[in-house]
Amino acid sequence: MKGFKDFIMRGNLIELAVAFVIGLAFAAVVKAFTDMFVAILGKLGGSPNFDTYHPGDVPVGAFLTALVAFLITAAVIYFFVVKPYEAVKSRYAKADEVDAAPDESVILLREIRDSLNRPI
């Protein structure tokens, strides 16, 4: 039982569970947005559901409907998750790079140390 307790209490498992729950909630939000967007497309240009489209008796309508839903979902994820994440990441990465530069006194002390260590 100790091994199982250690496994359950490991931080990675808890973080994974939280990420999974948040992912499910986000998926519901994206699905609702996609449904709303498809409904708006339906109001503007007729029915956005292509399921009944069968050119030459080939049922491509379901594929077109799924493709439109996928493109909308990908756009939502890209513009509302990926782009803001990259912006925040680049902002903090630049701050870390500025702090990584050594101070002038540190550079001078390193030069003194190196000159003292050189053979005469």
Rosetta blueprint (number, residue, H / E / L):
1 M L
2 K H
3 G H
4 F H
5 K H
6 D H
7 F H
8 I H
9 M H
10 R L
11 G H
12 N H
13 L H
14 I H
15 E H
16 L H
17 A H
18 V H
19 A H
20 F H
21 V H
22 I H
23 G H
24 L H
25 A H
26 F H
27 A H
28 A H
29 V H
30 V H
31 K H
32 A H
33 F H
34 T H
35 D H
36 M H
37 F H
38 V H
39 A H
40 I H
41 L H
42 G H
43 K H
44 L H
45 G H
46 G L
47 S L
48 P L
49 N L
50 F L
51 D L
52 T L
53 Y L
54 H L
55 P H
56 G H
57 D H
58 V L
59 P L
60 V L
61 G H
62 A H
63 F H
64 L H
65 T H
66 A H
67 L H
68 V H
69 A H
70 F H
71 L H
72 I H
73 T H
74 A H
75 A H
76 V H
77 I H
78 Y H
79 F H
80 F H
81 V H
82 V H
83 K H
84 P H
85 Y H
86 E H
87 A H
88 V H
89 K H
90 S H
91 R H
92 Y H
93 A H
94 K H
95 A H
96 D H
97 E H
98 V H
99 D H
100 A H
101 A L
102 P L
103 D L
104 E H
105 S H
106 V H
107 I H
108 L H
109 L H
110 R H
111 E H
112 I H
113 R H
114 D H
115 S H
116 L H
117 N H
118 R L
119 P L
120 I L
